[in-house]
Amino acid sequence: MTLTMQVPELHVGRGTQAGPLTVFPVWSSDPEVTSVAMGLSSHVDVTERAGSPVVGELIVRNTGITTALLVEGELLEGGWQHRALRHDLILNPGSTMVAPVVCVEAGRWSGDGRGHARHARRASGNVRAAMRSPDNHARQGRVWSQVSAYDRSMGASQTSSYVDHLDRLQNSTDRPRTPILDGQRGVIVGLAGQPVLLEVFPSHSCLATALPDLLASLMLDALASGAAAEATPGRRARRLVERLDARHAHHASALDAGAGQTFVLDTPYAALRCVTLDEGWAHLTAFNRRHPLVEVS
């Protein structure tokens, strides 16, 4: 029997312009999942595989006393090369697993054996879209190609490192900011007049923690594309949600989410992934398949 989960009812508020990005607040009908910690509120050690490191795998261990949520595109910095997490994971206290990752630093394969740093920063929309390629052989090449595109448009990085580009942005005045409203659980972010991404977090506090780094990652796509500061109309943001209403996502057993379960929903308009914990929606992401600047498989 195929497991399914109905997409929660989502409400979209009025957008706020943050430079080239339009940010819409999103509220969810589902109750908060308060039993998980994410970002720097979680305590997760990240290391290379013992003996012989592997580009596409890292070892993650929850050393805290609270269940940890690691989200798609989280950067795991350092080690033999910077990596980004391919999909959401949920780790119970004391648990360890092999995490699927992609390399976001093509020009380095060296290190001192120390673990990876977690700053809870995120990969950009285009890097995350490339990570979703169903072709295992082509996936890493697509990610490297996207980072190379940032090298060409934003200035070269010595090791073709996505982290270098993010560092430059965070040291500039281009970091976007937007208010967070009472009860808000997520956002829709628009770029070049169209919604790019819907993301809903387990709780209001998790959103507050994650939003600055999420917006910074999408700002890289805006700057690299040279897109003008064109506002995204509210009707387009709401349409993205309306096309998900009452749909059922299907359990993706091939994506090991640790203590969670991953559900996916692909339509002509959106590519949705969600991780659940004890049948509660913990984290939901949907890309707009038809956005002109972000190519989603």
Summary of the structure (lengths in Angstrom):
residues: 297
radius of gyration: 17.9
end to end distance: 26.4
largest distance: 53.2
contacts: 1033
relative contact order: 0.22
helix: 23%
strand: 34%
